[in-house]
Each structure stands twice: as structure tokens, then as C-alpha cells.
Amino acid sequence: MGAFNSLDVTIDCPACQMTAPREIQFRYGTVWQYRYRLGDVLRWDRDHVGDPDASDVVVDGWLCECPGCDHEGRIAVYVRENVLTAVGPVEDVPQLAELEWLALPREQSGELTPPAAPWHGADDDGGGPGGSAP
């Protein structure tokens, strides 16, 4: 994967249902091993992946090992106006199989049209201000 950023979340394991802190590795924004939580604003610099002007984006992430069952795998990370807003099943976004990130369409009303309801949003545990470097 090369350089990546990390999103720290507390999430139910999709395999064993154990709720535990997990790391999600992803490549969007300035990719420099920054650590984020839901609700944080992404950093943008000269070495970045993605489009800082995209309003609503879903990013292909890697959910690191569950402490209960060692499950790991792909996960969708949702970004709105450069804020990490939610995570959810990657199966709900089949186009991510070929892409690192995907700008989501907006309805004519200007509202986000997500493929499905995400698991956890920025109002859940794990949200907080400011991404930090390791």
C-alpha cells in the first residue's frame, strides 16, 4: 500500500460482533501517516491523493485486525467537505473494487446520495477535532 493515513474508530467487528478500537488505513488527502478520528478535517498539501474540492467522497480503506477474531478487510470511509464522517461496508460501493476513492453524486436538492447507511458517523464514539501526526 505504501504511505497511508490512519483513522481510529471504535467499531463492531463485522465477523465476531466484538466492539473494539480498530485502525483503518486509507489513502486520501495528504498521505503522510497522519492519524485521524471521525469528525476530523483532512489535511491537504502538495503530496496528496484525491480531490480537495470534491464535496462527498467514499474512500477504500483497510480495517486492521480485530483483537477478538483477527478479522481484517476492506471498509468504506465516507468524507463530506473534507471531514471524515462515517465508515461502512465496502460491499455497498461496488465501484471501489477498481478505485482508491470515488466522488459520490448529489441529488438535485444538493444532498448526499450515499450507497447505503454507514455503520458509524462522526456523532458516534471516536469523533474529535484535529488529525495528528504520529
Secondary structure, DSSP 8 states (H G I E B T S, - for coil): --S-EEEEEEEE-TTT--EEEEEEEE--EE-SS-EEEBT-B----SSEES-TT-SEEEEEEEE---TTT---EEEEEEEETTEEEEEE-GGG-GGGGT-SEEE--B-TTS-B--SS--SEETTSTTB-S--B--
